[in-house]
């Protein structure tokens, strides 16, 4: 089994996941754009995994968008996205909250019909190692 560790930005919430990633999706739906404040969410999914909160489980809160299956767990202190367990037992882990390196490349872009207009052609945008 593979072990992954992660935490929130302020360090209050820390967790470990044991299991194998089933998929890594870059979701461009409008819900994910809103809850990340970005062009897409980057979530890893596991059907059979064990999530253990090592610290700060009381700092984790979950929001479910009424009338949808869209859920987001986050730290109530810093707002960082954290793993969410969905009703069907599916664990969704925001890739950015992992402290362990993820070697799996994204499986696919999904909900691309909602893709932000400004998120196309990014290969032509200059890159800087730090703030220019």
N, C-alpha and C positions, 0 to 999 in steps of 0.2 A: 504494500500500500504506500501511496505517496502522501507525505505530510506537507501542509502549507500553513504558514502563519501570517497573520495580518493584524492591523490596528487602525485606529482612527488618527486624524491629524494631531489631536491634543494628547493622545496616548492613554486616555481613560479606558477605552474599550480595546481589548486584545483577545484574539481568538486563534484557534487551530482548526484546520479541516483535514480529515483523513479521507482519501478517496481519489478517484480518477475523473478528470474533466471529461464530460460528454460532448461539450460544445463551447465555443467562444464566439459570441455574436456581437457585432457592432450594430446596435439598433438605432435607426433613424426616425422612429415614430415621434409624433409631437409630444407624447407624454414623457419619453426619455429626454427629448430636447429640453423640456421645461424643468424636469427634476435634476438634470446635470448642469443646466445653463450652458450647454455646448451643442455641437452638431450631432452628437450621438452618445449613447451609453456603450460601454465596453464591459460586457458581463460574461462570466464563465458559469456554466451550468453543470450540476452534478445530480444524477438521479439517486445514486446510492452513496451517500457520504455521511460522515459524522462531523457535526459542528460542535465544538466545545468552546465556551467562553472562558478564557483564562483570567480575565479581569474586566470589570466594568459592565457586566450584563445589565445592571440597573441603569446604565447611561444610554442604552439602546432603546429607541422607540421606532415604531413602524407606522407608516401612513399608507392607507389603501384609498385609492381614488374611487369615490362612490360611483357605482354603476359599471365598474370595470374590474379586470383582474390585475390591474397595475398596482404593484406594491413597492414601497421603498423603505428600507430600514436605515437608520442613521443615528449618529451620536447626538444626544440632546445638548451637549456642550459646544462642540465645534461644527456640527452639521455634516461631518464626513459620511459618505455612503458606506454602508456595512452590509454583510450578508443577510439575505432574506430567505426564509423558508416559506414556500407557497403551499397552498392547501393540498396539492397533489403530492407533496413530499419532495418537490423539486427545490434544490438549493441554488440560489442565484448569488454569485459573488462578484461585486464590482472589481474589475481587474486592478484598479488603482489602489485599492485598500490592502492588497497583499504585500507583505514584506519579503516573501519568498519569490524569487525570480520565476516567471512563467515562460517556459520555452515553447509552448504551444502557440502557433500562429492563429489569428482569427479564422474561424470556420467560414463565415460569410457576413456580408452586410445584409440586414433585413429592414423591411419597411422603407425601402429606398424611394417609394413614391412620395414620402414626406421629407425627403432629404433637403436640408437647408441649401438655398441657392448659393450662398457664400462658401459652402463646403465642397465645391467642385473645382477641379484644376489646381489642387493644392501643391502638386509636384513642382509648379513653377514659382512658388513663393520662396523668397530667400530664407535660409536657415542660419541661426546664430547659436553658439554654445551657451551664451548668457544673454542677458538683456542688453541690446545694442546701445 
